[in-house]
Amino acid sequence: MTQKKMVVIGGSSGIGKSVAALAFESGNDVILTSRDAHKAERVAQEIGPGVKGWALDVDNEDDVNAFFQQLDAIDHVYVAAGTTGLGALTEGALEDHLLRFHTRFTGSLRVVRAALAKMNPGGSFVFTGGISTDRPIAGAWVSGLGTASAEQLAKVLVPEFPHLRFNAISPGYTDTPMWDAVLGDNKTAVLTEVASKIPTGKIATSEEVASAVLFLMSNPSVNGEVLHIDGGARFV
């Protein structure tokens, strides 16, 4: 896959950044977004000449609509925007918990609605689910709901828009900056313990997950698929 127009939503760090970098290295025209305009521009420059970095907040529908209105034809969109958090259902305000769910699920819907008119036939969307769909853990119920909803989008949208393809990745624990915010100083210890229980014995890198995203985009016969990159962790 080369010379395609690709948009990476949430492409300034982690898996999104790796997808943008791999797509650029493969000879594609890449736009990446971040809530922080300066960060988006800086990361785009780091990846390579011609990569564009723009500000975008998927929680703001007007912002999403305005972003896609200014674009020309698009071939592929990857939605990496989303985060996780820990907390009991009975603690705090429910609305605060659900903000993370809506960023991943409703944000993805906003992106699809806004991008549809700009998509070339045969183009694709890739959403980001996760191992919490199959292996939820106590305190991370919002993550499980968010990843499950993102993976389901890859299925329910197939008959809605048959001229396009919809797929999702389901990463296991992946060494990304997201875990720095969630686990803090415990990150290394937690990921080391997790790796010891995974059949492959390792935590996935963001580059390994990115290669799965590019595969889903590049194979014209893959549609409605959820591709797991978890080292088999969901089976143990």
N, C-alpha and C positions, 0 to 999 in steps of 0.2 A: 504494500500500500504506500503510494507516494503521490505527491502533488494534489493532496486533498485539503479542503478547508475544514479545520477542526477547531472546536471551541471546548475549552476545559474549564468548567465551573468549579471554582475552588482550587485553582491550579498554582497557588503560590507556595505550597508546602506539601510534605508527605506524598501520598500516592498521586494526587493531582499534579504536583510538580514533576514527578517522575514520568507521568503520562505525557505531559507537555514536552519534556526533554526528549523522550524516546520518539515521539511523533515528529519533532523537529529534526532529529538525527536521521530519520527515515525519509526526509525530504518533503515534509508537509508544511502547509501554511497554518500557523498556530496562533490562536488568541487564548490567553489565560486570564482568569478573573480572580479578584480577591475583594473582600470588603474594604481593605486598605489600598487606596490607589497607589501610594508610594511603594508599598511592598510589591504590588502587582508589576509595576514598571521596573523595579529593581530586579525581581526574579526573571522577568522576561529578558532583560539585558544580560543576565548571567547565563541564560540558556543559549542565546545566540542571536545574531543579527536578523532582523525581520520579525522576530517573535513580538507580539503585542501584549501588553499588560493593561487591563482596564479594571476600573472599580465596578463591583456589582454586589448587591445585597439580595439574596434570593428570598428573604423574608419581606421584601417590599415589591409588590406586584407592579407598581408604576415604574420602578427602577428596572425590573426584568423586561417589561414591555419596551421601554425606551432603549435598552441595550440592544435587543435583537432587531428593532426597527432600523437601526443604523447599519446593519450588516447586509452584505450581499448573500449570494447562495452559499449554503453550508452543506457539508457532507456528513460530518459526524459531531456528536455532542457527548461529552463525558461529564457526568454530574458527581463531583467528589464532595460537594458542600455537605457538611454534617459533622456533628460531634457526639460525644457521649458524656455520661455523667452518672454518678452514684447517689442513691438516696431512697429511703423507704417511701412507699406509696402514701403512707399516712403522715409523712412529715412535710411541712412547708405547704405552700400554695400549689394546688394541682396545675394551675395555669403556668406557673414557673417551670414545672417538670415538663409540660407538654411543649414548651418552646423548642426544645431539642428535637422532639418528634416532628414538629411542623417544619423545621428547617430542612430535614431530610425528605419528608414525604410531600408536604404541601409545596415546598420549594422546588422539588423535582417536577411537580405538576405545573407550576408556574412556568418553568423553563420549557417544558414540552409545548404548552399552549402558545407561548410567545415565539418559539422557534419554528413551529410547524410550517408556516407560510414561506420560510426561507430554506427549507430542506430540499436538497436534490433527491429525485427518485432513487431508491436503493440506499439512501443514507441511513444512519442509525443513531440511536440513543443508547448509552450505557449508564446504568444506575449503580449505586454502591450499597450493597447489603452488608452482611457480615455473619460471622459464626454465631452471634447471639440469637439469630433466628432459630438455629438447630440446638444450640446449647446455652440457653439463658442461665444467668447466674443471679443470685439474690442481690437486690439493690440496683441492678442494671435493667430493670423492666422497661424503661423508656427506650434503651438501646435495642432491646429485642423487638419492640413494636416498630421502631423506626426501620431497622434492617429488614424485617419481614415485609413491611409495606413497600419498601424500595424494590425488593425482589419480586413481589407480586405485580408491580407495575410492568415489569418486563414481560409478563404473561397476558395481563388483561388488555394491554394496549395493542397487542398484535392484530386482533381482528378489527380494532377500531381504525387503524391506519395501515392497510395492507401494502401500501407503496413504500413503507419504511420498515426498518427492523428495530426491535427493542430487546435488549439483553441486560444482564446484571452480573456483577462480580460479587462473590461472597468471601472476602478475605478472613483469615483467622487473625490471631494476634500478629500485628505487623509493626516493625520498629519504625514508628513515625513520631513527629513532634506532638501529636495529639496526646500520646501517653505521658509526655512530660507534664502536661497540664493536669491530667487526671491522677497520675500516680506520684508525681513529684519525685522526691529523693528515693522512693521505693521502686522506681521504674526498673532498674537493673535487676534487683532481687526478684521482683514479681515475674518479669519476662524470662529470667533464667529458670525459675521453677516451672513456668508454663512450658518452656522448651523441653524440659526433661520428661514431660508426659506426652509429647507429640511423637507420633511414629517416625517422622523424619528427624526428630531431635533438634530442630532449629526453628527460630522465628523467621517468618518471611520478611524479605526486604521490600521496600516500596517499588524497586525496579522489577522484582519478580511479579508483583501484582500488576504493574503497569504493562508488562508484556502480555498479560492475559486480556487487559482492556484493548490493546491494539489487535490482538487476535480476533476478539469479538467484532471489532469494527471491520476488519479486513476480509473475513470469510462471509461471502454473500449468502450462504446457505444456513448460517446459524441465526436463529430467530426464536425469541421467547425462552432463551436459555439462561440459567443461573450457573455460573462457573465458579467452583470452589477453589480457593488458593489458601488452604489451611494446613497442609501437610498431613491430612487425615485426622486432625484434632477432633472433628465432630463425631468420630467413631470410638473415641476412648473416654 
